[in-house]
Amino acid sequence: NEYKSYLSRIRFRGIHKDFPEGSFGSIGSSSISEGAEEPPPLPPSPDATPDSPPKSSYSSSSSSSSTSSSSSSSCGESAPYHGIETNPGGVSESPSKFSLQQLPELPRVAAVNAIMVKGRGRWSSKIYFWLACLSASSSLANLWRFPYLVNKYGGAPFLVPYFVALLVVGFPLLTLELTIGQMFQGGVVDSFGSLSPRLRGVGAAATLTGFLTAVYNGVLLSWSGIYFIRSFDASHTLPWNTSADSWMQSYVLKNASIEKTEMVVSGRVVLSSVVCWVIVFLCASRSYKSIGIASLISFPLAFLVGAGLIVRAVFLDGAVEGLKNYIAQWDSSIFTSVHLWSEATGQVIYTLSIGLGTMSAYSSYNSRSQNIALDKTVIGVCDVVLCLMGGAIVYLVLGYLHHHCPHAPAVCEQYFNEQGITLIFKVYADALSEIAAPTLWGALFYGMVCLLILGTVYSVVMATATVIRDSWFADYLKLGTKTTTFYVSLSGFVIGIPLMFDCGSSWLEILDYYMRNWVLIYVALIQSVGVGWIYKSDRQYRRAGKSPVLCYNIGCFLTVLVPIVVGLNLVDSGHSVTKSRYISIGLAIAIFLGSFIASYILMDKDRVRKTKRNSLWTLVGWHGADNLRKIINSKPARRWFPNNFNTEFDSFFNPAKVSIVFGFCIKYAIPGCLLATLISNIHYNEFKSTSGYSNEQLLLGYVSFGFVVLISLVVFIYPRTMSHPNEMAEDVSVAGRLEWVFTARPPKTPLPG
């Protein structure tokens, strides 16, 4: 504790350039002056004798060159205190003043200690981190969902709400996930748990969501692998050249309906799935090290193949017609559609891999001083480019297929309205059969699909393994990185076996829809609520009082919930959309003003005045988000403070900093947008009316959503359910343990990590 206090005092004096919490020795040499504060002596090591002198972590000014040479060899020795080297480089045994003459000994210690926080390593280059994040976000959503939505909503008009959702929802949530992972140096469960023990359920929900996504993406990967291998046909024609639909049902998957299933497992799919999961395990077996190498190969290769496909498709007959059908249309009346905005928001969350835990896991291997604002911009912009490329790849070739239609014109016209499995494995497969050198382009296309899915799956596997490795459970069972990754990969393969039956494509379609439109939206919603409304809420309670803050918070929640529910019921009962919209807006204004006035009256102004804070900002401000902004925008040599005109003006126009808009989006804009989107998706449930599945068949999607909601709520109400077993006494009975766990109070001591 004395060393933590000392390091916190010197941290912002320009001494530490990259100071990880809990680590010692990461001291820069550029701004240390003579006569700096003397650190307290370190406590004796556990194996020290009572008569042995205390060891100092600093070198005396008389250290010789031979001492310097021994520094590197002793840095790797185990230190009895976490992150603190008790006697680096064979330094003198007596404490001494910290001076410039001591600096030659310190960088060797910093080289080791600066990269070890809770046993964590670091990405060897920022490029590896960017490529890993892009591999996670570059999923099939860019290829089979984004082009369909653009065409569905009239081409270019869809891009307007998409970019609005990207700026208001996507970038702030991406920044949030990157920040908490880098700040707390842990997986998504530990990161949210460090904000509040009640938020560990948010991380658990994200982990479960990511794992379920990896399960069905693993099956898609096995299908793509079969198509990729079969593209190398000796006859120089694709095996599905007559009918891709018939070939898929006979060779890959029978694709029977759920009612007519014969419960037959495809041996080819099982074998391909085994090979794919082995590759996934190899990519994630060494955590960030193997992920970096895999991403360095998979993502650039997929990007180059995609660019080559676009160049080839541009010169096909009818390609321009397909491109016009893609974006060269404009219908401004579509902007009033609620579905347009909700689907654009969902697409942004899905393509950025928000709510899966991957971004937090990847950023936990960053240095704490890394520029998160720049990372967010690079990842987001590249993902948008990949979405636009995916649409071009699809519609240029569909334009050619429409121009050389082998079927009735009405059938080929319908090609532009396809999405998902039908688009990639049937329609596009037929189109590839019509192009010159079909085996070459078939192998390139399905090879690119394999790389895109592979990046998503191994990213989620690594994120899930990171959560397990950071928990007490892994320490208790002594699970290493490879062992944990193996069990996660094995579980993904086993749970995915039901999707390999003849009706597996139907189950996969159901799971994909509800994970995309319900589960991911919910997880992103509770992430923003956790940071915007729960994190640092105790600070509001102390300054303004608990009653006014709760009154204001509940009023804001009802401001969004009640008008949406009333408006939807009015539309369903036959009222016009315009009338329902005006009533909902008026109701929202009335509820908000009422709750705000009541909260302001209840607030203890004297208490706020004593804290020297603005009473209005104390009530309505985004304190948790501002705390994250302070961490992002602060430099080791200079602290950054929010809500100051000069600092806020600089952050607004500085791409390397996060502006005040981030806090507003996290607390107000994102929860409101996502709650409206989630309620709209649940209310209309378009998939139920268009797919033809019964409620019993859709139960898989309902159960998946309900289970994720249940986990987050149980842990929020009973945070001790995810606490360390050592928190309770050893001699407690089983009934006593259950009573302790299901007590709606967080544990008294901090949770591990």
RAKA-V608560 format. One record per residue. N is the residue number from 1. RES is the residue in one letter. PSI is psi as a letter, one per 40 degrees, with the letter a starting at -180 (NA if undefined). D_LAST is the distance of its C-alpha to the last C-alpha in whole Angstrom. Layout:
BEGIN
n = [N,N]
res = [RES,RES]
psi = [PSI,PSI]
d_last = [D_LAST,D_LAST]
END
This chain:
BEGIN
n = [1,2,3,4,5,6,7,8,9,10,11,12,13,14,15,16,17,18,19,20,21,22,23,24,25,26,27,28,29,30,31,32,33,34,35,36,37,38,39,40,41,42,43,44,45,46,47,48,49,50,51,52,53,54,55,56,57,58,59,60,61,62,63,64,65,66,67,68,69,70,71,72,73,74,75,76,77,78,79,80,81,82,83,84,85,86,87,88,89,90,91,92,93,94,95,96,97,98,99,100,101,102,103,104,105,106,107,108,109,110,111,112,113,114,115,116,117,118,119,120,121,122,123,124,125,126,127,128,129,130,131,132,133,134,135,136,137,138,139,140,141,142,143,144,145,146,147,148,149,150,151,152,153,154,155,156,157,158,159,160,161,162,163,164,165,166,167,168,169,170,171,172,173,174,175,176,177,178,179,180,181,182,183,184,185,186,187,188,189,190,191,192,193,194,195,196,197,198,199,200,201,202,203,204,205,206,207,208,209,210,211,212,213,214,215,216,217,218,219,220,221,222,223,224,225,226,227,228,229,230,231,232,233,234,235,236,237,238,239,240,241,242,243,244,245,246,247,248,249,250,251,252,253,254,255,256,257,258,259,260,261,262,263,264,265,266,267,268,269,270,271,272,273,274,275,276,277,278,279,280,281,282,283,284,285,286,287,288,289,290,291,292,293,294,295,296,297,298,299,300,301,302,303,304,305,306,307,308,309,310,311,312,313,314,315,316,317,318,319,320,321,322,323,324,325,326,327,328,329,330,331,332,333,334,335,336,337,338,339,340,341,342,343,344,345,346,347,348,349,350,351,352,353,354,355,356,357,358,359,360,361,362,363,364,365,366,367,368,369,370,371,372,373,374,375,376,377,378,379,380,381,382,383,384,385,386,387,388,389,390,391,392,393,394,395,396,397,398,399,400,401,402,403,404,405,406,407,408,409,410,411,412,413,414,415,416,417,418,419,420,421,422,423,424,425,426,427,428,429,430,431,432,433,434,435,436,437,438,439,440,441,442,443,444,445,446,447,448,449,450,451,452,453,454,455,456,457,458,459,460,461,462,463,464,465,466,467,468,469,470,471,472,473,474,475,476,477,478,479,480,481,482,483,484,485,486,487,488,489,490,491,492,493,494,495,496,497,498,499,500,501,502,503,504,505,506,507,508,509,510,511,512,513,514,515,516,517,518,519,520,521,522,523,524,525,526,527,528,529,530,531,532,533,534,535,536,537,538,539,540,541,542,543,544,545,546,547,548,549,550,551,552,553,554,555,556,557,558,559,560,561,562,563,564,565,566,567,568,569,570,571,572,573,574,575,576,577,578,579,580,581,582,583,584,585,586,587,588,589,590,591,592,593,594,595,596,597,598,599,600,601,602,603,604,605,606,607,608,609,610,611,612,613,614,615,616,617,618,619,620,621,622,623,624,625,626,627,628,629,630,631,632,633,634,635,636,637,638,639,640,641,642,643,644,645,646,647,648,649,650,651,652,653,654,655,656,657,658,659,660,661,662,663,664,665,666,667,668,669,670,671,672,673,674,675,676,677,678,679,680,681,682,683,684,685,686,687,688,689,690,691,692,693,694,695,696,697,698,699,700,701,702,703,704,705,706,707,708,709,710,711,712,713,714,715,716,717,718,719,720,721,722,723,724,725,726,727,728,729,730,731,732,733,734,735,736,737,738,739,740,741,742,743,744,745,746,747,748,749,750,751,752,753]
res = [N,E,Y,K,S,Y,L,S,R,I,R,F,R,G,I,H,K,D,F,P,E,G,S,F,G,S,I,G,S,S,S,I,S,E,G,A,E,E,P,P,P,L,P,P,S,P,D,A,T,P,D,S,P,P,K,S,S,Y,S,S,S,S,S,S,S,S,T,S,S,S,S,S,S,S,C,G,E,S,A,P,Y,H,G,I,E,T,N,P,G,G,V,S,E,S,P,S,K,F,S,L,Q,Q,L,P,E,L,P,R,V,A,A,V,N,A,I,M,V,K,G,R,G,R,W,S,S,K,I,Y,F,W,L,A,C,L,S,A,S,S,S,L,A,N,L,W,R,F,P,Y,L,V,N,K,Y,G,G,A,P,F,L,V,P,Y,F,V,A,L,L,V,V,G,F,P,L,L,T,L,E,L,T,I,G,Q,M,F,Q,G,G,V,V,D,S,F,G,S,L,S,P,R,L,R,G,V,G,A,A,A,T,L,T,G,F,L,T,A,V,Y,N,G,V,L,L,S,W,S,G,I,Y,F,I,R,S,F,D,A,S,H,T,L,P,W,N,T,S,A,D,S,W,M,Q,S,Y,V,L,K,N,A,S,I,E,K,T,E,M,V,V,S,G,R,V,V,L,S,S,V,V,C,W,V,I,V,F,L,C,A,S,R,S,Y,K,S,I,G,I,A,S,L,I,S,F,P,L,A,F,L,V,G,A,G,L,I,V,R,A,V,F,L,D,G,A,V,E,G,L,K,N,Y,I,A,Q,W,D,S,S,I,F,T,S,V,H,L,W,S,E,A,T,G,Q,V,I,Y,T,L,S,I,G,L,G,T,M,S,A,Y,S,S,Y,N,S,R,S,Q,N,I,A,L,D,K,T,V,I,G,V,C,D,V,V,L,C,L,M,G,G,A,I,V,Y,L,V,L,G,Y,L,H,H,H,C,P,H,A,P,A,V,C,E,Q,Y,F,N,E,Q,G,I,T,L,I,F,K,V,Y,A,D,A,L,S,E,I,A,A,P,T,L,W,G,A,L,F,Y,G,M,V,C,L,L,I,L,G,T,V,Y,S,V,V,M,A,T,A,T,V,I,R,D,S,W,F,A,D,Y,L,K,L,G,T,K,T,T,T,F,Y,V,S,L,S,G,F,V,I,G,I,P,L,M,F,D,C,G,S,S,W,L,E,I,L,D,Y,Y,M,R,N,W,V,L,I,Y,V,A,L,I,Q,S,V,G,V,G,W,I,Y,K,S,D,R,Q,Y,R,R,A,G,K,S,P,V,L,C,Y,N,I,G,C,F,L,T,V,L,V,P,I,V,V,G,L,N,L,V,D,S,G,H,S,V,T,K,S,R,Y,I,S,I,G,L,A,I,A,I,F,L,G,S,F,I,A,S,Y,I,L,M,D,K,D,R,V,R,K,T,K,R,N,S,L,W,T,L,V,G,W,H,G,A,D,N,L,R,K,I,I,N,S,K,P,A,R,R,W,F,P,N,N,F,N,T,E,F,D,S,F,F,N,P,A,K,V,S,I,V,F,G,F,C,I,K,Y,A,I,P,G,C,L,L,A,T,L,I,S,N,I,H,Y,N,E,F,K,S,T,S,G,Y,S,N,E,Q,L,L,L,G,Y,V,S,F,G,F,V,V,L,I,S,L,V,V,F,I,Y,P,R,T,M,S,H,P,N,E,M,A,E,D,V,S,V,A,G,R,L,E,W,V,F,T,A,R,P,P,K,T,P,L,P,G]
psi = [d,d,d,d,d,d,d,d,d,e,d,f,e,e,d,h,d,g,h,h,h,e,i,i,e,g,h,i,e,d,f,h,i,i,f,i,h,h,i,i,i,i,i,i,i,d,e,i,i,d,e,i,i,i,i,i,e,i,i,i,e,e,h,i,d,d,d,d,d,e,d,d,d,e,d,e,i,h,h,e,h,h,e,h,h,d,g,h,f,f,i,i,e,i,i,i,i,h,i,d,e,e,d,d,d,d,d,d,d,d,d,d,d,e,e,h,h,f,e,i,a,i,h,e,i,d,d,d,d,d,d,d,d,d,d,d,d,g,a,e,d,d,d,e,d,d,d,d,d,d,d,d,f,f,b,d,d,d,d,d,d,d,d,d,d,d,d,d,d,d,d,d,d,d,d,d,d,d,d,d,d,d,d,e,f,i,a,d,d,d,d,d,d,d,d,h,d,e,e,d,d,d,d,d,d,d,d,d,d,d,d,d,d,d,d,d,d,d,d,d,d,d,d,d,d,d,d,d,d,e,d,g,h,d,e,f,i,i,e,f,d,d,h,d,d,d,d,d,d,d,d,c,h,d,f,i,i,d,d,e,i,e,f,h,h,h,d,d,d,d,d,d,d,d,d,d,d,d,d,d,d,d,d,e,d,f,b,d,d,d,d,d,d,d,d,d,d,d,d,d,d,d,d,d,d,d,d,d,d,d,d,d,d,d,e,i,h,e,d,d,d,d,d,d,d,d,e,f,i,h,g,e,e,e,e,e,h,d,d,d,d,d,d,d,d,d,d,d,d,d,d,e,f,h,e,e,e,d,d,d,d,d,e,e,e,i,i,e,e,i,g,d,d,d,d,d,d,d,d,d,d,d,d,d,d,d,d,d,d,d,d,d,d,d,d,d,d,d,d,d,d,d,d,g,h,e,a,i,d,d,d,d,d,e,d,e,e,i,i,a,d,d,d,d,e,c,d,d,d,d,d,d,d,e,i,i,f,d,d,d,d,d,d,d,d,d,d,d,d,d,d,d,d,d,d,d,d,d,d,d,d,d,d,d,d,d,d,d,d,e,i,d,d,d,d,d,e,f,h,i,d,d,d,d,d,d,d,d,d,d,d,d,d,d,d,e,d,d,e,e,i,d,e,d,d,d,d,d,d,d,d,d,d,d,d,d,e,d,d,d,d,d,d,d,d,d,d,d,d,d,d,d,d,d,h,e,d,d,d,d,d,d,d,e,i,d,d,d,d,d,d,d,d,d,d,d,d,d,d,d,d,d,d,d,d,d,d,d,d,d,d,d,e,e,i,i,d,d,d,d,d,d,d,d,d,d,d,d,d,d,d,d,d,d,d,d,d,d,d,d,d,e,h,h,d,d,d,d,d,d,e,f,i,h,d,d,d,d,d,e,i,g,d,d,d,d,d,d,d,d,d,d,e,i,i,d,e,h,i,h,h,i,f,h,d,d,d,d,d,d,d,d,e,h,e,e,i,h,i,e,d,d,d,d,d,d,d,d,d,d,d,d,d,d,d,d,d,d,d,d,d,d,d,d,g,d,d,d,d,d,d,e,i,i,d,d,d,e,d,d,d,d,d,d,d,d,d,d,d,d,d,d,d,d,d,d,d,g,e,e,d,f,i,h,d,e,d,i,i,d,e,i,i,d,d,d,d,d,d,d,d,f,h,f,h,i,i,d,i,i,i,h,NA]
d_last = [17,20,19,16,19,22,20,19,23,24,22,24,27,28,26,23,24,20,18,14,12,11,14,18,21,21,24,27,30,32,32,31,34,36,35,32,30,29,26,26,26,23,23,25,23,23,26,28,31,32,35,33,32,29,27,27,25,28,31,34,37,39,37,39,39,38,35,34,35,33,30,29,29,27,24,23,23,20,19,18,16,12,14,17,20,22,26,26,29,31,31,33,32,33,31,33,33,31,34,35,36,33,32,33,30,27,27,27,24,22,23,21,18,18,17,14,11,8,12,12,16,18,20,24,25,25,27,25,22,25,27,24,23,27,27,25,27,30,31,34,34,35,38,39,38,38,42,43,41,43,46,46,46,49,47,46,46,43,41,42,39,37,37,36,33,32,32,31,28,27,27,25,22,22,21,19,17,17,16,13,12,13,12,8,8,7,10,11,10,6,8,11,8,7,11,12,11,14,14,11,15,16,13,15,18,18,17,20,22,21,22,25,26,26,28,31,31,31,34,35,34,37,39,39,39,43,44,43,45,48,48,50,53,56,58,57,56,53,53,53,56,58,55,51,51,53,52,48,49,51,49,45,45,48,46,48,47,45,48,50,47,49,45,46,43,44,44,43,40,39,39,38,35,34,35,33,30,31,31,27,26,27,26,22,22,21,18,19,22,24,23,24,28,28,28,30,33,32,32,35,37,37,37,40,42,41,43,46,46,47,49,51,51,53,56,56,59,58,54,55,56,52,51,53,52,48,48,52,52,52,52,51,51,48,46,47,45,42,41,41,38,36,37,36,33,32,33,31,27,28,29,26,24,22,21,20,16,18,18,14,14,16,16,12,14,16,17,16,19,21,23,21,25,27,24,25,29,29,27,29,32,32,32,34,37,36,37,40,41,40,42,45,45,45,48,50,50,51,54,55,55,57,59,60,60,61,61,62,61,60,57,56,56,53,51,50,48,46,43,40,41,45,45,43,44,48,49,48,49,52,52,51,54,56,55,57,55,53,52,50,49,48,46,44,43,42,40,38,37,36,34,33,31,30,28,26,26,24,22,21,20,18,16,16,15,12,11,12,11,7,8,9,13,13,12,15,17,17,17,17,17,21,21,18,20,23,22,21,25,27,25,26,30,30,30,32,35,36,36,39,41,44,43,40,40,41,38,36,38,37,33,33,35,32,29,30,32,30,27,26,27,25,22,23,24,21,19,22,22,18,18,22,23,19,17,19,21,21,22,25,26,26,29,31,30,29,32,33,30,29,33,32,29,31,34,33,32,35,37,35,35,39,41,40,40,44,45,44,46,49,49,49,52,54,54,54,50,51,52,49,47,49,48,45,44,46,44,41,43,44,41,39,41,42,38,38,41,40,36,38,40,38,36,36,38,38,34,33,36,35,31,34,32,34,35,35,32,30,31,31,28,25,23,20,21,23,19,18,22,21,18,20,24,23,24,23,27,27,25,26,27,27,30,33,36,36,32,32,35,34,31,33,35,33,31,28,27,26,29,29,30,26,26,29,28,25,26,29,31,28,28,31,32,30,31,34,34,32,35,38,36,36,40,42,40,42,41,43,46,46,45,47,44,45,42,42,41,39,37,34,33,33,31,28,28,28,25,23,24,24,20,19,22,21,17,18,21,19,15,15,16,12,11,11,14,14,14,18,21,22,25,25,27,26,28,26,23,24,25,21,19,22,22,21,19,15,14,15,12,8,6,4,0]
END
